[in-house]
Amino acid sequence: MQWETVIGLEVHAQLATNSKIFSGASTAFGSEPNTQACPIDLGMPGVLPVLNQGAVEMAVRFGLAIDADIAGQSVFARKNYFYPDLPKGYQISQYELPVIGQGQLVIELDDGATKTVGITRAHLEEDAGKSLHEDFHGMTGVDLNRAGTPLLEIVSEPDMRSPREAVAYAKKLRTVVRYLGICDGNMQEGSLRVDVNVSVRPAGQAAFGTRAEIKNVNSFRFLEKAIEFEVERQREIIEDGGTVEQETRLYDPDRGETRSMRTKEEANDYRYFPDPDLLPLEVDTSFIERVRAGLPELPDDKKARFVSDYGLPAYDAGVLTAARELADYYEAVVTAAGGEAKLAANWVMSELGGVLNERGLDITESPVAAEDLGGLIRRIEDQTISGKIAKEVFAAMVAGEGSADAIIEARGLKQITDTSAIEAMIDEVLANNPGQVEQYRNGKTKVLGWFVGQVMKASRGKANPDQVNQLLRDRLDG
């Protein structure tokens, strides 16, 4: 039987506010356990939550970026459940009336095709604390620093049909929230967490199969592996005559498998009701337009501009706009290089990209400033140095030896462009190799490359390669 996979994602983006969604407590990462949970976060008697306007603004920024409906009025509700890391016994979230309604996100697939994934809703809520199971000798510790941290839960339609599509969607979503400046997208620190809903159905069947939810997948690689395993697990159950249960599962990266956590709750299990301590959230048109005016250029728009303005191939433009910081760095290089857009793209993606990957660095940690890399490219273009020597200069720049001009001067790397000097070297090489000269003149023209290498060697790599080629041809053909 042919099977079709159906995937929907629920992504929790931690909003980049300095304080929590309903209190003034800090949201800084890495503090000592239980030092950033105030009485409001803990739901102590007599305290009242006050909504963080910055969190609302960030939610609206996201809604505008995905062309979504933005509710003029939305309501906060209490989601009731009991767990050690939820001190109040309920979580403040949004249920029936979320602040962000239906929108969409366009993703690009491996073959270059695009697909539109629907977004059902995005709602504001507070985070819970964190249960710690290590180093407690059979007990569980609870860190409540994260309790009350603002989240935007982004729920997709079940529009994805393969693990690769799900990964492409998650990556694109991460790119968008980072461009907007509303979330740093750090999956290792839990700033971006993905819950995956997976089901299978016979190909051609309209009705959905029974889904399983895989909680808190924290990397794109694990997301792909978790879906692959879950799809195969469900297929085998059905083909063996069994029934897939609706449940919540966890992905175990060590074993490469999902395992059952608990039966999947339904909405009525949480006993949602409007929070009596919070008024409905009203977002008027003037607020929305003020937020719209502050939106940055979004990744799809920036990619299109890089193609049209800089003449880059779509692939290059896609790589360079994958992160806002990388795109900004590239444009600074182009400016410093005097507009050499394609050459700048090659150096940023290949030479600089190789160094960053090798050292595990982000573009914001680049050992070479954008202006300095642009200066190096300018020296290639004005033929002060060759492309080969430029790599030597770049390595020295990475090592902290200064600007391209300073390194070229200190090492005496300026390219030889004096025709008479190059001709003298050519004459010497030809005089010392009469056999190869005879081969060339008898039709073995491939030996020209050997001559070029000999002249470049004699010049210690400083001769202009284009001039060497032309002058050699003139001598050999003359």
N, C-alpha and C positions, 0 to 999 in steps of 0.2 A: 504493500500500500504506500502511496505517496503522501507525505505529511507536509503541512504548512505550519511554520512557527509564527506565533503572535507574541509581540513584545511591547510592553509599555514601561516607562521609567518614571519613578518619583524621585526627584532630585532635591535634596535639602541644601540650600546655599546659605552659609552663615554670613549675615550682612555685616559690612565693614564699619559699623558704628563703634564709637569709643565706649559707649555705655549700653546697658542692656535694654530690652524692649519696653520694660515696664518699671525700671528703676535706674538709679544713677550709678550702680555698681559697674566696675570696669570689666571689659571683655578681653583684656590682654591675655595672650596665650603663654603658657609656661609658668604661671605663678604657683606658689606652694599650694597644695590641696586645701580647699575650704577656707581660702583667704579672700575670695571675691564673691561670696554669697551673702547678701544683706537680708534683713528681715522681710522685705517685700518678695525677694526671690524664694524665700522659704515659706511664705504664706503665713507668717506669724499673726496672731490675733491683733486686730486694730489697724492693720496696714492696708493701704489702697494702691493699686497699680495706676501709673500714669504713662500714657502711650508716648513712645519716643518718635517725634516727628521725622527725625532722620531716617528711621526704618521705613516709614510710609513713603517718603520721597524716593528711597531706593527701589521700593516695590513699583512705584509709578514709572520710574526710569526703565525698569525691566519691561513693564507692560507696553510702553511706547516703542521699545526696541523690537518687540515681537508683533507689533501691530495688533495688540489685544484690546478687548473691551475693558475699560476702567470704570469700576462701579462708583457712581456718585455717593452711594451709601453702602457700607458693608458692616458686618456684625462679628464681634468676637464671642466665641462660645467656650464653654468648659468641656474638655474631653476627659472623662473620668476613668482612671484606671489606677491600680495600686502596684507600685514597684519601688524598690528601695531608693532609686535615684530620682524619684519624683516626690519631693517632701510634702507638697500640698495635697497629694492624692488626686490631682487633676492637672491638666496642661491647658493653658489658654491658647486657643487656636481659632481658626475660622472654618466654618462648615458649610452651611447652606448659602451664605452670602459672602463670597470671597472678594477681596479688593481687585483682583485681576481675573478677568474672564477669558474667553477663548481667543487664542492667538495662533501663531505658526512659526516654525523655524525651518529654513531651507538648509539641507545638508548636502555635502558632496561625497559621492561614493568612490570606491577604488578605481572604477573605470572612467571617472570624470563626469558621469551622469549626476544629476541633482534629483533630490526627492524632498517633498514638503511633508513635514511631520506636524500634525496638529498638537497644540497645547490646550488642554482642557481648562486649566485654571492655575493660578499661582496665589497662594494665600500666606499671610503672615502668621507666625506662631512663635512661642518661646521654646527653647531647647530644654531638655531635661539634664540632670547631672550625669555622672559617668560611674559605672560600677567597675571596680578594679579587682581582678581575680588573681593577680600574681603577687607573690611574696607575702601572702597572708595566712599560709599554713592551714589550708582547708576552709578559710573564711573569706568573705568578700568585703572589700573596703569601698566606701562611697566618697567621691569627690564632687562637691556641689558647685564648684567654680563655674561650670558651664550652664547651670540652671538659670533660666531667664535670658540667655543669649538670643538675640533676634535671628530668626530663620525665615527664609522665603522658600516654601515648598512648591516646587514646580512639577505639575502632573501632566504627562503627555497622554495623547490618545494612543490606543494600541495599534499604531501604524507601522511599526518596524517588523521586518520579516526575517532578519538574520542577526547573528551576533555582531557582524561588521557594521550593519546599519545602526545598531544600538550604540556601539563605540563611537561611530561618526557623530551621532546625535549628542552623546555626552561630551565629546570633545568640543563640538561647536557651541554647546550651551556654556561650557567652561570659558571658552574664548569670549563669548558675549558678555558674561557677567564680569569678567576681568576688564574688558574694554570699558564697560560702564562704570568701573570702579566701585561696584557694590559688594564684591566678594573677591578674596585673593585666590580662590580656586585650589587651595592647598589640600589635596586629598589625604596626605600623610598626617596632617594635623587635624583632620576632620572638618575642615572648612567647607568641603564639598563632599556630600555622602549620597550614594546612589542605592535606591531600593528598586529591584527588578521584578516585574510581573511577567511570568512566562507561561504560555500554554501551547498546546499543539492541537491541530484538527486535521481531518482528512482533507486533502487538496480539493478545492471546489466547494467545501461545506461553508455555509454562511454563518452558522452559529459558532460562537467561541467555545473552546474546550475549557475544562476546569483549570484554573491558574494556580500557580504557586508563587509566593512572594519571597525573594531572596533579599535579606536585609543587609544594609551597611556594607556594600562592596566599595573598597577604598582605592582601587586603581583600575585603569582602563584594561590592562592585561587580565586582571582577575575578573572584570566584568565579562569579557569575551569567554574566558574559560568557564565561568560559572554558568553562563547561558548554554554553552555547548554541552556541558555535563547534564544540565537539567532537561534539555530537550531530549537527549538520548535516554535519560531515566524515564521520562514520561512516555516516550514511544514504546519502550520495552514493557512497561506496565500494561499499556493498552493492548499491545500485540499479544501479550500473554493472557489476555482475558480479564485483567484487573481494572480497577478504577482509580484514577488520580484523585487524591484528596486535596481539598483547598486548605493550604496550610502556610505557615511562615517558616522559611528555612534559612540556614546560614551557610556561607561558602567557606570551606576549609582549604586555604591555599596550600597547606603542607601535603594534603592528600589529593588535592585537585577535585574535590567533590562537594556537593551540597548535602546537608543533613538536617533532619527535622528539628525545629525549635519549639513550635507550638501550633495548635490549630489556628487558622486565620480568623481574626475577629471580624464581625460585621459592624456597621455603623451603630446599630442599636445597642451593641455591647458596651459602647462608650457612654451612652446616656447623655448625648450632647444637649446642652441648653444654653441660651444666651447668658453671658457672664453678667451678673447683676452689678458688678463694680465698674463696668466700662460702658460708656455711652456708645451708640453706633458711630462708626468712623465716617465722616463726611468729607469727600474730596471734590472741591468745586473746579469749574473750568479754568479759573485764573491760576490756581495751583498747578493744574496739569500743564498749562501753557508755559508757566515759569520753569517747570521741570524740563519741558520739551526744548526750551531755548538753551538749556545747558547741556544737552546731549552731545557726546563726542561723535566723530565720524565712526560709523560702525564697520565691522570687518568686511562685509560684502561690498559696501560702498568704497572702502579703502582699496580693496583688491581691484575693483573695476577702474578706479583712478590710476592705480599703479600700471595697469595694462594700457590705458589710454594716454596718460601723460608721460610715462617713462618708457613705453614701448616694450614692456616686459612680457614674456610668455605667461600664460595663465598659471602654469605650475610655479614659476618663480614668484609671481605675485601672491599666490596662495601660501607659500612657505613664509614669505616675508611679512605677511599680515596675520599670521597665526597667533601672534601675541602683540599687543599694542606697543610694548616696550621695544620689541624687535623692529616693528615698522618705524617707530620714531628714530631708532638708531640708524636704520638704513637711510631714511630721508636726510639725516644729518650728514651721513657719509657722502651722499650724492651732492649735497650743497657744497661741502668742503672739496669734493673732487671736481667741481666745475661742471656738473651735469652729466658725468659719464655714468649713466644709470645702469646699463647692462653689466659693465665691468665691475661696478660697485656691488651689484647683486651677486656676481660670481664670487667676489672676495668675501662678502659677508656670509654667504651660505656655505662656501667650501672651506676657505682657509681659516676664517674666524670660527665658523661652525665646528670645524674639526678640533680646534683648540678648546672650545667650550665643552664639547662632548667628552674629550679626553680628560679634562679636569673636573667634569661634573659641575660646571658653572652655568648660571643664568646670564642672559645678555646684559642684565643690569650689573653684573660682576665682571664684565669684559676687561681683560688686562690692557686692551688698546682702546683709547677713546675714539669716538666716531670721527672727530675732526682730524685726528692723527692718521686714521686709516684713509680718510679722504685725501690727506696730503701725500700719502704713499701712492695712491692711484693717480694723482696729478703728475707725479714724477714718472710713472709708466707712460702716461699719455704724451708728455712733452719729450719723451725719449731720453730723459736723464739717466734712466736705468732700464734694463730689459726686464721682461716678465720673470725670467729665471733669477736674476739678481734681486728682484723685488721680494721673492720668497725668503732669501737670506736676510734682507732688511726687515721683513715682517717678523721673522723669528727673533731678531734682536729687539724689535719693539716689544714683543711679548715678554722678553726677558727683562724689560725695563731699562733699556739702554738709551731711551730718548726718542725724539721724533725721527721721521724718515730722513729729513734733510740733514740732521745732526749725524745720523749713522752713516749716510752716504759720504759725507765729508770726512768723518773720522776714519772710515775704512778705505777711502779712496775708491769708491765703487762707481763713480760717474761713468756712464757709457761712452765708449769711443765712437764718435761720429765723424771724425776727421778722415775724409776720403783718402788722402795721401798716406796716412798711417795704416789704414786698413789694406790699401793696395800693396804696401811694403810687406805686410805679413802674408798676404796672398802670394806675392811673388816668391817669397821664401819657401812657402809650403809647396808650391808647384815645382820649384827648382829641386826640392828634396825628394819629390815623388814622381819622377818621369813615367814610371810604369802605369800609375793610376791615370795620369794625363792621357797616355796613349789609349787606355781602356775607354775613357770618356769619349775621346775623338773617334773611336771605332764603334760607337753606338751604345756603350754601356753607361747611359746617363744617370743611372741610380747611384753611381759613385760620387755624384755631386754632393750628396748628403754627407759622405765621408769627408770630403774636402771642407765642407762647412764646419764639421766637428773639429777638424784639425786647426782651422783658423780661430775658432772660438776658444780652443784650448790654448793657442799661442797668445790670445788676448786676455787670458784668464777670465773668460766669460764676459768681458766688457765691451766687445765690439757689437755694433748694432746688427742683429741677425738679418734684417731685411737688406741692409747695405751689403753685407757679406755675400748673400745669395746673388744679388744683382751683379756685383763686381766680379764674382767668380764666373758667372755665366759669360760676362763680357770677355774675360780673359780666356776662358776655355773655348769659347765659340769663335774667338777672334783670330 
